[in-house]
Amino acid sequence: MAHNSEIKKFIRENSSLFWWVKPEEKMNISINALVEAVLNYGNEKSVKRLFDLVGIKIVADIFYRQISGKRSNYHQRTKHFFQIYFNRHAQ
């Protein structure tokens, strides 16, 4: 996983993805919130950067944990896409 400073820079560069987080708290979001926001609201470039920073297998593990419960915050299309994507690329 990338250094904390690289992740903080990534959060700063993509701060609009974390619209529900108070500006002064954005630098302290959890890795789970980071993954969910980028997969749900990010573009191809931000998703690739997330994979580079965190690792595709770690992102996939977090994603599968997040969708395994009764409730999920992922859009249905996003959930479906990343299930197929991770089954193919993160195994």
Summary of the structure (lengths in Angstrom):
residues: 91
radius of gyration: 12.6
end to end distance: 17.8
largest distance: 37.6
contacts: 225
relative contact order: 0.13
helix: 75%
strand: 0%
